Amino acid sequence: MLIAFNKPFGVLCQFTDHSDPPRPTLAGFDLPPDVYAAGRLDHDSEGLLLLTDDGALAHRLTDPRHKQPKTYWVQVEGAPQPAQLQALRDGVELRDGRTRPAQAGLIAPPALWPRDPPVRFRKTVPDAWLQLVIGEGRNRQVRRMTAAVGLPTLRLVRVGIGGHRLEGLAPGQWRRC
C-alpha cells in the first residue's frame, strides 16, 4: 500500500513524540494502520509525504541510488539573481559535501493554502518563489542550499516525489496511490 499525504506545517513525520509538551504527529490524521513514512519532511516544511507498509518500496523511494526526483516550491527571501540560480543548478558546497546539481528556476507565486503561522512579511525585503528539483535528500538540504547562495528559505512545500504529486490534497488529507 502507498499513501500520498499532505503534511501540514508543524507536524512531525512520525506517529509518536516524547517531547514535553508533545508536538502534533501523523497519529492525528486517521491514516491506515501499519504505514510508515518513506522519507521525511522537516517539522517546518509542508507538502507531499509518502507512507507505505512495504519496506522494499520505501527503500526504492528514499535511497539516492534510485534517483527519485523530489520537487519543491520554495519561497525565498530576496530577489534571485541569475548567478544564484546557476549555483543551485551546478551544485552547492555544504559542510557535508557538494550537492548534486539541481533543476532550479523562478516560478509565479503558487496558489497554496494559508500557513499557520503565516510567513513573516517585510515591506523592505522582496521575496520570490523557486521550483527546485533534487535527486538526493540530505537533512534540511533545500534550506541549506538556498541559504548557501544567499536566499534564505521562508516557506518550503514538497509537491512531487518521482511520479507522485500533491495535487488535490489539502493539508492533512491523504489518498491511496
C-alpha positions as CSV (number, residue, x, y, z in Angstrom):
1,M,0.0,0.0,0.0
2,L,1.2,3.5,-0.8
3,I,-0.3,6.7,0.6
4,A,0.2,10.3,-0.5
5,F,-0.3,12.7,2.4
6,N,-0.2,16.5,2.5
7,K,1.8,17.0,5.7
8,P,0.8,20.3,7.4
9,F,3.3,22.8,8.8
10,G,4.3,21.9,12.3
11,V,3.6,18.2,12.1
12,L,6.3,15.6,12.8
13,C,6.9,12.8,10.3
14,Q,6.4,10.1,12.9
15,F,3.5,8.7,14.9
16,T,4.8,9.4,18.4
17,D,6.5,12.3,20.1
18,H,8.0,12.1,23.6
19,S,8.8,15.8,24.0
20,D,7.1,17.9,26.7
21,P,4.6,19.2,25.6
22,P,4.1,16.7,22.7
23,R,4.0,18.1,19.2
24,P,1.5,17.1,16.5
25,T,2.3,13.8,14.8
26,L,1.0,11.7,11.9
27,A,-1.2,9.8,14.5
28,G,-3.7,12.7,14.4
29,F,-4.7,12.1,10.8
30,D,-6.6,8.8,10.7
31,L,-4.1,7.1,8.4
32,P,-4.3,3.4,7.7
33,P,-2.6,1.1,10.2
34,D,0.9,-0.2,9.8
35,V,2.1,2.5,7.3
36,Y,5.3,4.5,7.9
37,A,6.8,7.5,6.3
38,A,9.0,6.7,3.3
39,G,11.4,9.6,3.8
40,R,11.0,12.7,5.9
41,L,9.9,16.3,5.8
42,D,11.0,18.7,8.5
43,H,8.7,19.9,11.2
44,D,8.6,23.3,9.5
45,S,8.2,22.0,5.9
46,E,4.9,21.1,4.2
47,G,3.6,19.0,1.4
48,L,3.9,15.6,-0.1
49,L,4.9,12.7,2.2
50,L,4.6,9.2,1.0
51,L,3.7,6.4,3.5
52,T,3.8,2.7,2.9
53,D,3.7,-0.7,4.6
54,D,6.2,-2.1,2.1
55,G,9.9,-1.8,3.3
56,A,11.3,-2.5,-0.2
57,L,9.1,0.2,-1.7
58,A,10.2,2.6,1.0
59,H,13.8,1.9,0.1
60,R,13.2,2.5,-3.6
61,L,11.5,5.8,-2.9
62,T,14.2,7.1,-0.5
63,D,17.6,5.7,-1.5
64,P,19.6,8.3,-3.5
65,R,20.9,5.5,-5.8
66,H,17.3,5.2,-7.2
67,K,17.4,8.9,-8.1
68,Q,13.7,9.6,-7.3
69,P,13.4,13.4,-8.1
70,K,11.9,15.4,-5.4
71,T,10.2,18.7,-6.5
72,Y,9.9,21.6,-4.1
73,W,8.3,25.0,-4.2
74,V,10.4,27.3,-2.2
75,Q,9.6,30.9,-1.1
76,V,12.9,32.6,-0.5
77,E,13.9,36.0,0.9
78,G,15.5,38.2,-1.7
79,A,15.3,38.6,-5.4
80,P,17.2,35.7,-7.0
81,Q,19.9,36.7,-9.5
82,P,21.0,34.5,-12.4
83,A,24.2,33.6,-10.7
84,Q,22.4,32.3,-7.6
85,L,20.1,30.1,-9.7
86,Q,23.1,28.8,-11.7
87,A,24.9,28.0,-8.4
88,L,21.9,25.8,-7.4
89,R,21.9,24.2,-10.9
90,D,25.7,23.4,-10.6
91,G,25.5,22.0,-7.0
92,V,26.3,23.9,-3.8
93,E,29.1,23.2,-1.4
94,L,27.7,22.4,2.0
95,R,29.5,21.4,5.2
96,D,28.8,17.7,4.4
97,G,30.0,18.0,0.8
98,R,28.8,19.3,-2.6
99,T,25.2,18.7,-3.5
100,R,24.3,17.1,-6.8
101,P,23.2,19.6,-9.5
102,A,19.5,20.7,-9.1
103,Q,17.0,21.9,-11.5
104,A,16.2,25.5,-10.3
105,G,14.1,28.3,-11.7
106,L,11.8,31.1,-10.8
107,I,8.0,30.4,-10.7
108,A,5.0,32.6,-10.2
109,P,3.7,32.5,-6.6
110,P,1.7,29.3,-6.4
111,A,-1.9,29.1,-5.2
112,L,-1.4,27.5,-1.8
113,W,-3.4,27.1,1.4
114,P,-2.6,29.7,4.1
115,R,0.1,28.7,6.5
116,D,-0.4,28.9,10.3
117,P,1.5,30.8,11.5
118,P,1.9,32.9,8.4
119,V,5.3,33.5,6.8
120,R,6.8,36.7,8.1
121,F,6.4,39.7,5.7
122,R,8.9,42.6,5.5
123,K,8.0,45.5,3.3
124,T,11.6,46.4,2.6
125,V,12.8,42.9,1.6
126,P,11.5,41.2,-1.5
127,D,10.7,37.5,-1.7
128,A,10.3,35.1,-4.6
129,W,9.3,31.6,-5.4
130,L,11.6,28.9,-6.8
131,Q,11.0,25.4,-8.1
132,L,13.8,23.1,-7.1
133,V,14.1,19.5,-8.2
134,I,16.8,17.5,-6.4
135,G,17.8,13.8,-6.6
136,E,19.1,13.4,-3.1
137,G,17.6,14.0,0.3
138,R,20.1,15.3,2.9
139,N,19.0,16.7,6.2
140,R,17.4,20.1,5.6
141,Q,19.1,20.1,2.2
142,V,16.9,22.6,0.3
143,R,17.1,25.1,3.1
144,R,20.8,24.8,3.3
145,M,21.2,25.1,-0.4
146,T,19.2,28.3,-0.7
147,A,20.9,29.8,2.3
148,A,24.3,28.9,0.8
149,V,23.5,31.1,-2.3
150,G,22.2,33.9,-0.2
151,L,18.5,33.2,-0.4
152,P,17.1,32.1,2.9
153,T,14.0,29.9,2.8
154,L,10.8,31.3,4.2
155,R,8.4,28.5,3.2
156,L,9.1,25.1,1.8
157,V,6.5,22.8,0.1
158,R,7.3,19.5,-1.4
159,V,4.9,18.9,-4.4
160,G,6.4,15.8,-6.0
161,I,8.4,12.6,-5.4
162,G,9.1,10.7,-8.6
163,G,5.8,10.4,-10.4
164,H,3.7,11.1,-7.3
165,R,2.2,14.6,-7.0
166,L,0.5,16.6,-4.2
167,E,-2.3,18.0,-6.4
168,G,-5.8,17.8,-5.0
169,L,-4.8,17.2,-1.4
170,A,-5.4,19.9,1.3
171,P,-3.2,19.9,4.4
172,G,-3.9,16.8,6.5
173,Q,-5.6,14.9,3.6
174,W,-4.4,11.7,2.1
175,R,-5.2,9.3,-0.7
176,R,-4.1,5.8,-1.8
177,C,-1.8,5.8,-4.8
